[in-house]
Amino acid sequence: MEKTIIVSNRLPVDLKYNEGKLIVKSSSGGLATGMKSVHSEGNGIWIGWSGLTEEVINPKQKLEVNEALAKEKCISVPLNQYDIDNYYYGFSNAALWPLFHYFQAYTEFELHHWKSYVEVNQKFADIVLEHLNEGDTVWIHDYQLLLLPELLRKKRKNITIGFFLHIPYPSYEIFRTCPWRDELLQGMLGADLIGFHTYDYVRHFISSVERLKDIEINFNEISYDNRIIKVDSFPMGIDYNKYHNAALEHHKYPESSKSELMKNIDFHNKSNEESKLILSIDRMDYTKGIPNRIKSFEYFLNKYPEYKGKVRLVMLAVPSRENVLQYQLLKRETDELVGRINGDLSTISWTPVWYFYRALPFHELIDLYVSSDVAMVTPIRDGMNLVAKEYIATRTKNDGVLILSEMAGAAKEMHEALIVNPNNFDQTADCIKEALEMPAEEQKTRLEALQKRISRYDVERWAKEFLKGLKVAKDTVPLQIAQKLIPTKIEEIASEYKKASRKLFLLDYDGTLVGFKNNPGEASPGQEVYDLLDQINSDENTEIAIISGRDRKTLESWFGHKNYTLVTDHGAWMRKKGEDWTPLDHLKSNWKENIRPVMEAFTDSTPGALIEEKEYSLAWHYRKADAKMAALRTMELKHVLKSFLFNHTLTVLEGNKVLEVKNSNVNKGRAASNIVLNSNYDFIFAIGDDWTDEFMFEELPKNAHTVKVGNVKTVANYYIEDNTEVHDLLRKIITS
């Protein structure tokens, strides 16, 4: 039976031993709530760390823990204290967390942290693979497991993998500073669908992929590894009914059942009828902007002194990562700020800030939500921020105002809130005043719109939409005509090769025999290429033809001493095996004087671009140029060139990161026909990666074996995934 495997750093259960007895308690976080229905349906399982390191439990307890987790449909990934210190507190939270939240000053890139991150992602992969069956869906969560999608894809090519990032994805300029940026991107690209909270994060991710991975992208679809990877935004919601119904119940509580916190709030309200409460709830984290919030409240009180004695900031800071230095310093700064402001501004009957540094049970959170006139949610950077949505869900009396940071993902959908820049104290102070003075009718109008949206798109809807998008992504396949060259077909081709009496190999060079280089001059053949070609050519009945866009001088310097047929400049020149160079057409090159200045102008304005001048063509390479700029420049250059090419004997060829102007009568198809003409080959094998090779495939006889390198639309019979498979394929054909 097909199942969904959820994978996250922590399991949705809290485990602890109390006097030797194992206590199992379900977590109540946003992810645990959102995945509840997905996890409970069918035979789905959740894989993650139990929260207990290997050192703190003995073998007997480990068995007990695994049995308890099995009842919860959970499977533990065994992690030791070294893993937690280096993978979790190290790379995940000392490198990725601050980097992705734009706190570069706090970012630590340590090699041993990175190595641990790689090892732990592999541990997760090993456990997932143990429980993975054909047809299963894997949904991976968050920044601790960025490498996991690719690790799974390497082992199981056809599985369905979704990945969701719950924190912001930074701009390219920030992300590029990470020493292991390529590996992280490669890891994420193992997924079929990559989800983010907002479109801004989608845009940042796609920009990073374009620039760092040198991949072509069509809107939100990435063509990579012979797959279509979709990237989209899915704003996470909350369990709206849970908070809304809890608030409704709250109003029914008799005095005797009220919490001590609620009794104190009621006492405050009765003794200060004009007083209003502004609520602040956060984890104690530097991304949440707690010091800025306190300072902006102080600024408000000093700018509008008439509110002194009438407004209180109720601030709940939940302890987080207390053993990390930055968090300890943040706690100290917060304590000192609260102490100073209360010391400076307090009166006998009024304290400006009520400060709680602890976690509160759910019913006391509801007490705070329901009792507060304004909620102030102003993080410096936040992936989504569900506190803002929880506050709105508890406003059952159609009153209350939300002040929300524009840096929170939630601001992209909660437009009816008062949106502020948390670094602008003057603006924030004015918004606090606006919130406190907002007419009841306006409060109601704003709340109704907000509640309608977040009640409709709740956390379960978020999960369903993601899984629905994952199914669509998995069913999207690259457009292709060719069939994948499978082992049985390779054996058939090899068998034909053995039986044949006259054999021909037509081989493209760049992107086929060798990989692409940023500088074309660096792509010279290594010893491995020479050895392979010599091995093929050692059969006296076999002829090799290297058919390339390279110029004659270059190909002569590389292969002039070899007894191969050589075709250069896409078919302008040919040196048949054992013969001299001959032109395949009477070509002129005086046109270059008009085209070269145009290309030079575009090269000057496109850093990283360069011109390669061949005997009968000019090529404009942009492999090293910025991808976004290159896309714009190539469109402009094509337009300009076509207006110049009124002489129909010239054409513009688009290759892999190159535009080339050449004679339109010259192409690889004509050259291939010339080689095959009047030759009785009973075995022809042609392989190439570029669209210029399509001319060659089209002109060859129907019984020729044509192979495209790369899974793209082609007239070739077959395709292989990339040029790393070419050498192995050729060896199999001649040695099987």
N, C-alpha and C positions, 0 to 999 in steps of 0.2 A: 504493500500500500504506500502510495506517495505521501511524503510528509514535508513539513516546513521545519527547518533547523534554524533557530535563532541563535546568534552568537554575539556575545558582548563581554566586556572585561569582567563584570560581576554578574553573578546569577541573581534572579529576582527574589532571593530568600536570604534572610540573615541567620547565620548559625553561630552559636556560642555554647561553650560548656560552662555550666553553673553547678559547682560542687560535684563534678563528675558526670552530670546529666546533660545530654545534648538538647538544647532548646532551638527549635525551628520556627521562624516567624517570617511570613511573607512581607516583602518590601512594598512600599506604597508610592514609589517614585513614578514620574511621568512615563518613563519607558516601560516599567513593569505593568503599569495600568494600560498603556496603549497596546501592548503585545498580549494582554491577557486572553483575548478571544482567539488570536492566532495561535497562541501557545496551547490553549485548551482543546482546540479542534483537532479531530483525528488523532494521529499518533505523533504529533509534533513534539520536538524536544528543544530544550534551551541548554546551550553549552557556554560555560564561563567559569571563572574562579569562584570558589566557595567562600573566600574571605579568611580561610584558615590555611596558614602556610604549612608546608610539609614538616617543619621542625616542631610544631606545637601539637601534633597529633601522632599517636603511636599507631602501629598497623591495625590493631583491633578497633581503635576509634575511627581510623580511615575507612574501614569496612562499614562501620556504623553510619558515618557521614554519607557514604555513597548510597547506602540503602535508603536513608532518609531523603536524599536528593532524588532518588529514583521514583519515590512516591509522589514527588512534586514534578515529575517528568523533566528533571534536570540532570545534567552530567557535568562533573567537575573537571577542570583542567588543573593538574597538580602544579602549583608554583611554590618555590621556596623563597626564603627571605631575601636572598641575593636578587632574584627576579623582581621582587616588589621594590627593592631599593633602587635598582638600575633601570628596569623596563618601565615600571609605573612611576615612581617618584623621580626617576632619572629622565629618560628620554621623553616619555609621555607628558610629564608635568613640569619638567624643567626646560624642555626644548619646544615640543609641539604646542602645549597649552599657551605659554606666553607669546610664541611666534604667531600663532593663528589669531590671537587676540591683540596683536600689534604692540606688545610689550617687549620690544627687542632688547631693551636694557636688561631684562630679567632672563633672557634666553641663554641657555648653556648647551653648547654642542660638545659632548664628550664622546670619544670613540668607544669606551667601554660601555657607556649607556646605549649607544647605537647597536653594538654587538648583542647586548642583552635583549634589546627590542626585537632584533631579527630572530634570536633564539626563541623568545617567548611566542612570537607570531607563528613560528614553526611548530611549537608545542600545541598551540591552538589548532593549527592545520592538521596535525597528526590525530588529534582527538576527533575532529570533524570527519576526517576521512574514514576513521574506524566505524562511524555510524551513518555514513552516506551511502544511499542506494540510488539506483537508476531512477530518474524521474523526480528526485527530491529537489526542493528549493532551499537555498541557503540565504538568510538575510543577516548580514554583518553590520554591527553598529559601532561607530565612533572612532575617534582618533587613535585609540590604543591599538587598533587592528588594521592599520592602513595597508599593510603588506599581505594580509590574509587572502584577499580575493585572488591575487595572482598565484599565491602558493597552492591554492586549491585548483585553479585553472590549469596549472602545469600538470597536475596529476589526473584531473578529470575534465577533459576538454569541453564536454557537452553539457555539464551541469548548469543549472540556472542560479546565478549569484546576484543578489542585490546588496548595495552598500549605502548606508545613510550616515552622514556626518552631522552630529548634533551641536557642533560649535561653529563659529564663523569660518569661512575659507578666505584667506587673506589675498590681497592683490599680488600680482606677479612680482612686483618690486620687493615685497616683503618675503614671499615664499622662496624667491631665488637665492636668498641668503643662506638657506639650509644646505649644508654640505652633501646631504643625501636626498636632495630634491628629486633627482631622476628615479631613484629606487622607490620613493614614496608614490610618485605618479604612476610608475609602472605597476606597483601593487594595486592601486585603486582601479587601474584600467583592466584588471582581471574581472571586474564585475560587468554584468549586462546592463544594469541600471544604477546610476550614481545619483543619490538624492541629497538635496540641501534644503534649508529652511526658506531661503529667499532667492530671487532671481539674481541679485547682486553676487551672491556666493557662486551661483552657476556660472555667471559671466567671468568671475575671477578664475575659477577652475579651468574653464575652456581656454582662457587667455594663457594660463600656465602651460597647458597641454600643447597649445599651438607653438609657443615659443621654445619650450624645453624639449618636447618630444618630436618636433618636426613632423607633425601629423596634419593631414588635411581634415577640415571640419565643415560640416554642412549644417548650419544653425545649431541645434543641440544634439546632433548625431556625430559621433566620432567613429571614423572607419579605421580600425586598428586590429591587427592580429587576425585578419580575415573575419572580423565580426563587426556588427554595428553596436556601439555602446551608446546608450541614451543618457543624457544628463538633464535633470529637471528639478524643479522646486516643489516641495511638499511641506507647507507650514504646519508644524506640529500643534495639535490642540490639547485640550485637557478633558478630563472626565467631567463634563459640564454639569450633568445631573447630580453627581456626587456633591459638588460644592453648592449648587443652587438649592438642593433639597436640605442639605445640612444647615444652610442659612434660614430656610423656612422653619425648620424644627427649632432652631435657636430662639426664635421669637416666642415659641410656646413654652420655653423652660420656666418652671415655677422658681421662685426666689431660692428655695431650699436646695435646688439641684444646680445652681449656677456655680461656675468655677470661682476660685479666689480672685483670679485676674479679672473676671467679668464684674465681680462685686466691687473691686477697686475702681474699675472704669465707670460703673454706675454711680459710685460715690462722687467721683470727679465731675461727672456730668450734672449731677444734682446741685453740687456746690458751685459750679461754674457754668451757668446756663448759656452764656455767650461763647464759651470756650469750644474750640474745634480741634479735632485730632487729625494729624497727618501721619499716615502709616508708611513705614519703610521696612521691608522684609528682604533679607538676602543672606546668602552664605558669606562668611567672612573671606572674601576673595578680592584681590586687587583689580579684577576686571569689573567689579560691580559699582565702583565709583563712590564708595561709602564716605571717605573723607570729603570729596567734592560736594556730596549731598548735604553733609553737616555744615560745610562752609557756606553753601548757597542758602541754607536756612538761616544761618547767622546773618548773612548779607541781607536777606529779606527782612529780618527783624530790625536791622539798623536802617534800612531804606524806608520801611513802613513801620515806624515805632508805635503807631496806634494799635498794632496787633500784639504788642508785648503784653503778656498776661492773659491773652485770649486764644493763643494757638500753641499746641504742643506737638513736637515730633516724637512719635512713638517708634522707636527703632529696635527691631529684632535682628540680631546678627547671629547666624547659626555657625558654630565652630567648624572649621575646615582646615585640614592639613596643618595641624598645630605644630608639627615637628619641622616644618619648612621655614627657613629664615625670613623670606619675604612676607609670609603670613604672620609670623611673630611680630615683625616690624609694623605691619598693617594694624594688627591688634593694638599695639602700643600707641600708634598714632591716633587711632580711633578713640581709645580710652582718654588720651590727653586732650583731644579736641572736645569731647563731650564734657570732660572735667573743666576745661577752661571756659567754655561757653556757659555752662551751668553756673560756674563761679562768678563770671562777669555779669550775667543777665538775670539770674534767679532773684525772686522776691520771697518773702515769707510764705506767701500762698501760691506761688507759681514757679515751676521748674520747666525751662524750655524744652529739654530733651529727656524723655524716658528711655533708658537704654537697657536692653536685655541681651546678654551674651550667652545664649543657650538654645537648644532645640526645644520646641514646644509640641505637645501632643496635638492631634488634629482638631479636637474640639476647641482648644484654646486659640489655635490659628483662626478658626471660624469666628471666635469672639472678637479678635482683632480686626478681621476683615469687616465684619458687620458693624462694628462700633466706630469705624474711621470715616471721616467725612471726605478725606482726600487720600489717595494712594500715590506715593512718589516713587516711581520705578525708573531710576536714572543711571543705568550702568554705563561705563565708558565704552564697553564693547561686549555684546552678548549675542549668542547664536539665535535664540528666540526670546526667552524669558516668559515662563509660564505664570509667574506671580501676577503679572498684569492681567492675564486672562482669569486667574482664580478670583482676583478682587472683583472684576466685572461680574462674574457668575454669582457672587454672593450679594449683589445689590438688588434685593428683592422688593425694595420700596421705591424703586425708580429715582433714587438720589445717590449722590456721590460723584466724584470727579477723579479721573486718572491723569496724572502727569507722567509722560513716558519719554524716555530718551530716544532720540532719532538713531542712536547707535545700536539699539536692540532690534533683532529681527522682527519682533512683534509690531514695531512701528510701521512696517510695510503693509500691514493689513488693518491695524487699529487706528484709522485716520481720525476718528472722532475724539480721540484722546487729545490732551494738550501736549504737543510734541516740542521737546526742548533739546538744545545742545547742552550736555551735562557740564561742559567746560565753560559755559557762558553763565556766570552767576547772576548777572543783571537780568538776562532773559528769564532765567529760572525763577528769580525773585518775582518778576512781573507775572509769571504763570501761576505761582503760588497765590498771589493776590487775586488773579482772575478766577482761579479755582474756588477760593473761599467766598468770592462775591458772585459766583455764577447763579443766575436765576434758576429757580426750581424747574421751570418749563424747559430751559435749555439743557439742564442736567438730564432730564427725562428723555429728551430727543436723542441726545448723544448716547445714553445708556441703551436705549432700545435698539439702536442701530448696531452697537457693539455686541449686545447679547444675542441678537439675531444671527450675527455672523459666527460667533464662537460656539453657539449652541448647535448650529448646523454643521460646522466643520470641527467636530470634536476629535478626540484622540483615536477613537475607533475608526472614524471616517478617514483619518490620516493614514492609519495602517492599511485599510482596505484600498485606498487610492494608490498607495505605494505598490502593493502586491499586484493590483490591476495593471499599473504601469510596467511592472517587472515582466508580467506575462506578455504584454505588447512588445516590450523590448526584446524578449527572447525570441519571439516569433518573427522579428524583423531580420531578414537575411540580406546580405549584399547582393545587388543585382549582378548576375553573372550568366554567361552562356557556357563557358568551359566547365568540365567536370574535374573534380579534384583527382590528381594522379595518385591512385592507391597502389599498394604493393603488388596486387595481382596483375594490374595493368603494366606495371614496370617489368614484371616477369615476362609478360607477353611481348613487350617491346624488345627485351633482352634476347628472347628466343628468336624473334625475327632478325635481330642483328647477327646472331650466330649463323643463321641459315643464309644470309645475304652474301652475294659475291662482290657487289660494288656498293660502298657505304659512304654517306656524306653527313657530316655534322656541321650545321650552320649555327654559330655561336655569337651572340651579342657579347659586348665586353663590359662596359660600366653598368652596374646594377645586376649583372648576371654572373660573369666569371669573377668579378671583384665587386666589393661594396662601394658605395659612393663616399667621396671625400669632400671636405669643404673646399679644398683647392684641387681642381681637376688634375693638376700635374703630379699630385701625390699618390694617384691611384695606379702606380706601376705594378706589374705582375710580380708576385713573390715566387719563391722556389716551389711552393705548393702548386701554383697555377702551371708553371713550366712542367713540373713532374706529371701532372694530370694530363696535359695536352700531349706530352711526349708518349705517355702510356697509350693514349687513343691512337696517336699517329704511328705507333710501332707496328700496327697491322697494315701491311702493304696494300690491302684492299680498301682501306679507309682513308677518306680525305677530310681534313679539317678546313673550314672556312670561317675566319673571324670577320664578322661583318658589323662594322662599328661606325659611330658618328665621329670618331677621333680623326684628326688630320693625318695626312700621309707621313709626315716627318716623325710624328710621335709613334705611330704603329710600326714604322720601319725600325725605329730605334729599339723597340721592345721585342719585335718578332721577325725582323729582317733576316736574322741568322737561322730562322726555322723554315722547314719545308712545308709551310701552310699556304693556303689561299688567303689573301688579305684584301678586305674591302674597306675603304676609308671614306670619310666625309659623307656618310649615309648613302654611298653608292657612286661618288664622283670618280674615284680611282679604284682600280683592281690590279692586284698582282696574283695571277693564277699560280698554282703550285708548279714550281720549276720554270716560271716565265718571268718576264719583266713587267714593270708597271705600265698600265695603259689607261687613258681616260675613257670613261663610259659615255661621255658626251662632250661636245665642243662647248666649253663653258668660258664665260667671261667673269672677271672679278672687279672691273672698274666701277661697278655699282657701289662697292664698299666705301668709296670716298664720300658718297652722299649719306650712307646709313651710319657709318662709324661715329660722326659727330653727334648724332641723335642718341646713340647708345651711351656715348661718353657723358652727355648731359644727364642722363638718367643714372649713370653710375656715380657721378659726383653728388647727386642728391639722395642716393640710397647707400648708406654705409654698409659695407659687407658685400656689395655686388662687385662683379668684375667682368671684363670682356675677354673672351678667348677668340683670337683671330686664326682662322684656318685658311687654307688656300682658296677655297671657293665658298666660304660661309663665315658669318660672324655670329658668335654665341654670347648671350648675356646671361651669366650665372648669378643666382641670388640665394644660393644655399646658406650662406653665412649671414644674410640680411635678416632684420627683424621680420617675423612672419606677417604681422599686420601691415607694416609699411610695404613689404614686398608684394602683398596681394593688391594693394592700391597701385603701386608703381607698375606692375605687370599689365594691369588693365589699361593704364594710361599709355604705356609703351606700345602695346598691341594696337591701340587705336591710332597712335601717331605713325607707327610703321606701315600699317595698312593703307594710310593715306599717301605714303611715299611709294608704295609698291604698285604704281599704275602700270608698270611693266609686268605683264602676266607671267614672265619667265621666272619670277621670284615668289617665294612664299615664306610664311612665318610658321616654324615648327615649335610646338610646345612640348618640352620634355620634362624630366624630373628636376624641378627647380631650375629650369633653363628655357630661354626663348632663343631660337636660332633662325636667322634669315639665310636662305639658300635658294638654289635654282629649283624651281618646281618640277622640272623634268627628272630630277635626281631623287631617287628613294631606294630603300633597301629591297623593295619588291622587284624593281628592274634588275638590280644587281643579282638577286637570288635567281631570277629567271635566266640571266646570262650564264650563271654557274651550272644550272640544271640542264640548259638547252643542249641538245645533241649528246647528252651523257646518259648512259643507261644505268642510272642508280636504281637499285632495287631496295634500298633502305635510306630514307632521308629523315633526319632528326633536327629540328630547329627549336631554339629556345632564346627568349629575350624578355625584357621587363618593361620596355617603353612602348608608347603608342606608335612610335616610328617603326617598331618591329611588326606592327599589324600589317604593313605593306608586304613584308616578307611572308607572313603567314598566309595572306590572301593569294599570293602568286604561286605558292607551292602546290604540287599535285595533291589530289585528295587522299592518297595513301601515305602522305608524309605525316610524321608524328610531330605536332606542333605544341609547344608548352609555354605558357605565360608565367613569368615570375611575379607573383602577387595576385591576390584574388580580386580582379577587376573585370569589367565587361571586356570581352575579347573574342576575336574570331578563331583563336587557337582551340585545339581539341581539348587540352587539359591545362590545369594550373597547379603550381606548387606555391607554398605560402611565402617564402622569401629566398634571397640568394644564398643563405647559409645552407640550403638543401641542394644547391646545384651540383657541387662537387661530388657529393655522395650519390646523387642520382646518376651522373655520368659514369661513375665507377661501377655502379650496379649493372648498368646496361652492358658495359664491355667485359665484365668479369663473371656475371651470373652464369 
